[in-house]
């Protein structure tokens, strides 16, 4: 009830500004000893049945936060306090990027959705690497710290597609000792030409190269691929085939969609907002279709992290029952508030 009223107030302000205001407020509150404990007690829910072993990693629960929320690894402590089992930082590029012009993040309350055209705005791999190194140092000194952190990596806007593999290599090598797993992002609609890298030949070049580097280390890191919900059946077959060929550890399904079908928001408002990736409730069914196709046509041999339209425990259960190994929220976090992880986990246990 409280968050419903707060959300109504916050939704009167620009979306991106509210995002940083909210997270910075949480950061400030968490630095107060008694407030830190209160936040953890209010928003965390642990149970042995929620634990999940995957990719050689131990997840305290199956609910993660998708890439794009904490692009620069600024809020890992705060997100851990809210009970997330894992957080994907990024998308991270070699060079810093300001991203697309603002406004670039829009709410569609009637649809419980967002449209974003952020454009991989981030501080660049070298600055983010230092933050992650500090995080890792802190983690090693705490016995109760068990948040899994993934690194979502991409290419700079100015890098031609034929040289994209170089950007992914830089990010992979720089972050190798700082993250628990990697996700290759070639599916954002907000970097011109990026989705062309989902075609089999282009993708094979990037993934094979990263796996060759991965194999040169004593201990490999799990390597996953994030795909768009707009792929057709033939393209999904190519993804499955390639996943086996290059020994991918998993797939994140799915990113945002360029579709604007079946929205309650008026066409006039949609046209006014313009280009960008749509996330939230309208993506739920399509992301479920992609999940179902991947599970069935890979004989459930490729682990899938399911993302797209998860707001409640029932939403998460549907994806997990369909074969997803883990789930990720993003837009649901904006609409449901900081209790979303606790509510989902309690529902999964009950």
C-alpha positions as CSV (number, residue, x, y, z in Angstrom):
1,X,0.0,0.0,0.0
2,X,2.8,2.4,1.0
3,X,4.7,1.7,-2.2
4,X,1.6,2.2,-4.3
5,X,1.2,5.7,-3.0
6,X,4.9,6.4,-3.3
7,X,4.9,5.1,-6.9
8,X,2.0,7.4,-7.8
9,X,4.1,10.3,-6.5
10,X,7.3,9.3,-8.2
11,X,5.6,8.7,-11.5
12,X,5.0,12.4,-11.7
13,X,8.7,12.9,-12.3
14,X,11.0,12.0,-15.2
15,X,11.7,8.2,-15.2
16,X,15.5,8.3,-15.3
17,X,15.8,11.0,-12.6
18,X,13.5,9.0,-10.3
19,X,15.7,5.9,-10.9
20,X,18.9,7.6,-9.6
21,X,17.0,9.5,-6.9
22,X,15.6,6.2,-5.5
23,X,18.8,4.2,-5.6
24,X,20.9,7.1,-4.2
25,X,18.3,7.4,-1.3
26,X,18.6,3.7,-0.6
27,X,22.4,4.0,-0.7
28,X,22.3,6.8,1.9
29,X,19.9,4.9,4.1
30,X,21.9,1.8,4.0
31,X,24.9,3.6,5.4
32,X,23.0,4.2,8.6
33,X,23.6,1.0,10.8
34,X,20.1,0.6,12.2
35,X,18.5,1.4,8.7
36,X,20.7,-1.2,7.1
37,X,19.4,-3.9,9.4
38,X,15.8,-2.7,8.9
39,X,16.1,-2.8,5.1
40,X,17.5,-6.3,5.2
41,X,14.8,-7.6,7.5
42,X,12.0,-5.9,5.5
43,X,13.0,-7.0,2.1
44,X,14.9,-10.3,2.4
45,X,13.4,-13.8,2.5
46,X,15.7,-16.8,2.6
47,X,14.8,-20.5,2.5
48,X,16.9,-23.6,1.7
49,X,14.5,-24.6,-1.1
50,X,15.3,-21.4,-3.0
51,X,19.0,-22.2,-3.3
52,X,20.1,-23.1,-6.8
53,X,23.4,-24.5,-8.1
54,X,24.1,-23.5,-11.7
55,X,27.2,-22.9,-13.8
56,X,29.3,-24.1,-10.9
57,X,27.9,-21.1,-8.9
58,X,25.6,-21.2,-5.8
59,X,22.6,-18.8,-6.0
60,X,20.9,-18.1,-2.7
61,X,17.6,-17.7,-4.7
62,X,16.5,-17.8,-8.3
63,X,15.5,-14.1,-8.7
64,X,18.0,-11.8,-10.3
65,X,18.0,-8.3,-11.6
66,X,18.5,-7.9,-15.4
67,X,21.2,-5.8,-17.0
68,X,20.5,-2.1,-17.5
69,X,19.4,-1.3,-14.0
70,X,22.8,-1.0,-12.4
71,X,24.8,-0.3,-15.5
72,X,27.9,1.0,-13.6
73,X,28.1,-1.4,-10.6
74,X,27.2,1.5,-8.3
75,X,24.4,-0.2,-6.2
76,X,25.5,-3.8,-5.6
77,X,25.3,-3.4,-1.8
78,X,21.9,-1.9,-2.0
79,X,20.5,-4.5,-4.4
80,X,22.0,-7.3,-2.2
81,X,20.1,-5.8,0.7
82,X,16.9,-6.0,-1.3
83,X,17.3,-9.8,-1.5
84,X,18.4,-10.4,-5.1
85,X,20.0,-13.7,-5.7
86,X,22.1,-12.2,-8.5
87,X,22.6,-9.0,-10.3
88,X,23.7,-8.4,-13.9
89,X,25.7,-5.2,-14.3
90,X,26.1,-3.4,-17.6
91,X,25.8,-3.4,-20.5
92,X,29.5,-2.5,-20.3
93,X,31.5,-1.3,-23.3
94,X,35.3,-0.7,-23.6
95,X,35.0,3.1,-23.8
96,X,32.6,5.2,-21.8
97,X,29.4,6.2,-23.6
98,X,26.9,8.9,-22.7
99,X,24.2,7.0,-24.6
100,X,21.3,8.5,-26.5
101,X,19.8,11.9,-25.9
102,X,17.3,12.4,-23.0
103,X,14.5,11.7,-22.5
104,X,15.2,8.1,-23.3
105,X,13.2,6.1,-20.7
106,X,9.4,6.2,-20.7
107,X,6.7,4.7,-18.6
108,X,3.5,3.1,-20.0
109,X,1.4,2.7,-16.8
110,X,-1.6,1.4,-18.6
111,X,0.5,-1.5,-19.9
112,X,2.8,-1.9,-16.9
113,X,5.6,-1.4,-19.3
114,X,8.6,0.8,-20.2
115,X,10.2,1.9,-23.4
116,X,13.9,2.7,-23.3
117,X,16.5,3.8,-25.8
118,X,19.3,4.3,-23.4
119,X,22.0,3.3,-25.9
120,X,24.5,1.5,-23.6
121,X,25.3,4.6,-21.5
122,X,28.0,3.5,-19.1
123,X,31.3,4.6,-17.5
124,X,33.4,2.2,-19.6
125,X,35.1,-1.1,-18.7
126,X,38.1,0.3,-16.9
127,X,36.2,2.4,-14.3
128,X,33.6,-0.3,-13.8
129,X,36.4,-2.8,-13.4
130,X,37.8,-0.9,-10.4
131,X,34.4,-0.8,-8.7
132,X,34.0,-4.5,-9.2
133,X,37.4,-5.2,-7.8
134,X,36.5,-3.2,-4.7
135,X,33.3,-5.2,-4.5
136,X,35.2,-8.4,-4.8
137,X,37.7,-7.4,-2.1
138,X,34.8,-6.6,0.3
139,X,33.0,-9.8,-0.6
140,X,36.1,-11.9,0.3
141,X,36.1,-10.4,3.8
142,X,32.4,-11.2,4.6
143,X,31.2,-14.7,5.3
144,X,27.5,-13.8,4.8
145,X,28.0,-12.3,1.4
146,X,26.6,-14.4,-1.4
147,X,25.3,-12.1,-4.2
148,X,26.3,-13.5,-7.6
149,X,27.3,-10.7,-10.1
150,X,27.2,-11.1,-13.8
151,X,28.9,-8.9,-16.4
152,X,26.8,-8.0,-19.4
153,X,29.1,-6.9,-22.2
154,X,28.6,-5.1,-25.5
155,X,30.3,-3.0,-28.2
156,X,30.7,0.8,-28.5
157,X,28.4,2.6,-30.8
158,X,31.3,3.8,-33.0
159,X,32.8,0.3,-33.4
160,X,31.9,-1.2,-36.8
161,X,30.2,-4.6,-36.7
162,X,33.1,-6.3,-38.4
163,X,35.3,-5.2,-35.4
164,X,32.8,-5.9,-32.7
165,X,34.6,-9.0,-31.6
166,X,37.5,-6.8,-30.4
167,X,35.2,-4.8,-28.1
168,X,33.8,-8.0,-26.6
169,X,37.3,-9.4,-26.1
170,X,38.5,-6.2,-24.2
171,X,35.5,-6.4,-21.9
172,X,35.9,-10.1,-21.3
173,X,39.6,-9.9,-20.5
174,X,39.3,-6.9,-18.3
175,X,36.3,-8.2,-16.2
176,X,37.4,-11.8,-16.1
177,X,38.5,-11.7,-12.5
178,X,35.8,-9.3,-11.3
179,X,32.5,-11.1,-12.3
180,X,31.0,-14.5,-11.7
181,X,29.6,-15.0,-15.2
182,X,29.4,-13.2,-18.6
183,X,26.5,-12.3,-20.8
184,X,27.1,-11.3,-24.4
185,X,24.6,-8.7,-25.4
186,X,23.9,-8.5,-29.2
187,X,20.2,-8.0,-28.8
188,X,19.6,-4.4,-27.7
189,X,17.6,-2.4,-30.2
190,X,19.2,0.9,-29.1
191,X,22.6,0.6,-30.7
192,X,22.4,0.9,-34.5
193,X,23.2,-2.4,-36.3
194,X,23.8,-4.3,-33.1
195,X,21.0,-6.9,-33.6
196,X,22.7,-7.8,-36.9
197,X,25.3,-9.5,-34.8
198,X,22.6,-12.1,-33.8
199,X,23.0,-13.7,-37.3
200,X,24.8,-17.0,-37.0
201,X,28.1,-16.2,-38.8
202,X,28.6,-12.9,-37.0
203,X,27.7,-14.4,-33.6
204,X,29.9,-17.4,-34.1
205,X,32.9,-15.2,-34.7
206,X,32.3,-13.4,-31.4
207,X,31.4,-16.4,-29.2
208,X,34.0,-18.7,-30.6
209,X,36.7,-16.1,-30.0
210,X,35.5,-15.5,-26.4
211,X,35.4,-19.2,-25.7
212,X,39.0,-19.6,-27.0
213,X,40.1,-16.9,-24.5
214,X,38.0,-18.5,-21.8
215,X,39.6,-21.9,-22.4
216,X,43.1,-20.3,-21.9
217,X,42.3,-19.6,-18.2
218,X,42.8,-22.2,-15.5
219,X,39.2,-21.8,-14.4
220,X,36.6,-20.8,-17.1
221,X,33.8,-18.4,-16.5
222,X,30.2,-19.2,-17.5
223,X,29.5,-17.6,-20.9
224,X,25.8,-16.8,-21.8
225,X,24.1,-15.1,-24.7
226,X,21.2,-12.6,-24.4
227,X,18.7,-12.8,-27.3
228,X,15.9,-10.7,-28.6
229,X,12.2,-11.8,-28.4
230,X,11.8,-10.8,-32.0
231,X,13.8,-13.6,-33.5
232,X,11.9,-15.9,-35.9
233,X,11.9,-19.7,-35.6
234,X,14.8,-20.1,-38.1
235,X,16.9,-17.7,-36.1
236,X,16.1,-19.4,-32.8
237,X,17.2,-22.7,-34.4
238,X,20.5,-21.1,-35.4
239,X,21.0,-19.8,-31.8
240,X,20.4,-23.3,-30.4
241,X,22.7,-24.9,-32.9
242,X,25.4,-22.3,-32.2
243,X,25.0,-22.7,-28.5
244,X,25.9,-26.4,-28.8
245,X,28.7,-25.7,-31.3
246,X,30.6,-23.2,-29.1
247,X,29.6,-24.8,-25.8
248,X,27.6,-21.8,-24.4
249,X,26.8,-22.2,-20.8
250,X,23.3,-20.7,-21.2
251,X,21.0,-18.2,-22.8
252,X,19.2,-15.1,-21.4
253,X,15.7,-14.9,-22.9
254,X,14.7,-12.3,-23.6
255,X,15.8,-8.7,-24.1
256,X,13.3,-5.9,-25.0
257,X,11.1,-6.0,-28.1
258,X,10.7,-3.5,-30.9
259,X,7.0,-4.7,-31.3
260,X,4.2,-2.3,-30.3
261,X,1.3,-4.8,-30.7
262,X,-1.7,-5.0,-28.3
263,X,-0.9,-2.0,-26.1
264,X,-3.5,-0.1,-24.1
265,X,-1.4,3.1,-24.4
266,X,-2.7,5.2,-27.3
267,X,-1.0,5.1,-30.7
268,X,-0.5,8.8,-30.5
269,X,1.4,8.5,-27.3
270,X,3.5,5.6,-28.6
271,X,4.4,7.6,-31.7
272,X,5.3,10.6,-29.5
273,X,7.7,8.4,-27.5
274,X,9.4,7.1,-30.6
275,X,12.0,4.3,-30.9
276,X,13.2,2.1,-28.2
277,X,12.9,-1.4,-26.6
278,X,9.6,-2.3,-24.9
279,X,9.7,-4.2,-21.6
280,X,7.2,-5.3,-19.0
281,X,3.9,-7.1,-19.1
282,X,3.4,-6.9,-22.9
283,X,6.5,-8.9,-23.3
284,X,5.4,-11.8,-21.0
285,X,3.7,-14.0,-23.5
286,X,6.3,-13.6,-26.3
287,X,9.2,-14.2,-23.9
288,X,7.4,-17.4,-22.7
289,X,7.1,-18.6,-26.3
290,X,10.8,-18.1,-26.8
291,X,11.6,-19.8,-23.5
292,X,9.4,-22.8,-24.4
293,X,10.9,-23.1,-27.9
294,X,14.5,-23.0,-26.5
295,X,13.8,-25.6,-23.8
296,X,11.9,-28.0,-26.2
297,X,14.3,-27.7,-29.1
298,X,17.4,-28.0,-27.1
299,X,16.0,-31.0,-25.1
300,X,16.4,-28.8,-22.0
301,X,20.2,-29.1,-22.3
302,X,20.8,-25.4,-22.5
303,X,20.1,-23.5,-19.2
304,X,17.9,-20.5,-19.8
305,X,17.6,-17.4,-17.6
306,X,14.1,-16.2,-18.2
307,X,13.3,-12.5,-18.4
308,X,10.3,-10.6,-19.6
309,X,7.2,-9.4,-17.8
310,X,7.9,-11.0,-14.4
311,X,5.9,-9.1,-11.7
312,X,4.7,-11.7,-9.3
313,X,5.5,-15.1,-7.9
314,X,3.0,-16.7,-10.3
315,X,4.8,-15.1,-13.2
316,X,8.1,-16.5,-12.0
317,X,6.6,-20.0,-11.3
318,X,5.3,-20.2,-14.9
319,X,8.7,-19.6,-16.3
320,X,10.5,-21.9,-13.9
321,X,7.9,-24.6,-14.5
322,X,8.4,-24.2,-18.2
323,X,12.1,-25.1,-17.7
324,X,13.9,-21.8,-16.9
325,X,16.8,-22.3,-14.6
326,X,16.6,-18.7,-13.1
327,X,14.5,-15.6,-13.6
328,X,15.3,-11.9,-13.9
329,X,13.1,-8.9,-13.2
330,X,13.6,-5.3,-14.3
331,X,10.4,-3.5,-15.2
332,X,8.5,-5.4,-12.6
333,X,10.9,-3.9,-10.0
334,X,9.8,-0.4,-11.1
335,X,6.1,-1.2,-10.8
336,X,6.1,-3.6,-7.8
337,X,8.8,-1.9,-5.8
338,X,11.5,-3.1,-3.4
339,X,9.4,-6.0,-2.1
340,X,9.3,-7.8,-5.4
341,X,12.1,-10.3,-4.7
342,X,10.7,-11.2,-1.2
343,X,7.2,-11.5,-2.6
344,X,8.3,-13.8,-5.5
345,X,10.5,-16.0,-3.2
346,X,7.8,-16.4,-0.6
347,X,5.4,-17.4,-3.3
348,X,7.9,-19.9,-4.7
349,X,8.3,-21.5,-1.3
350,X,4.6,-21.6,-0.5
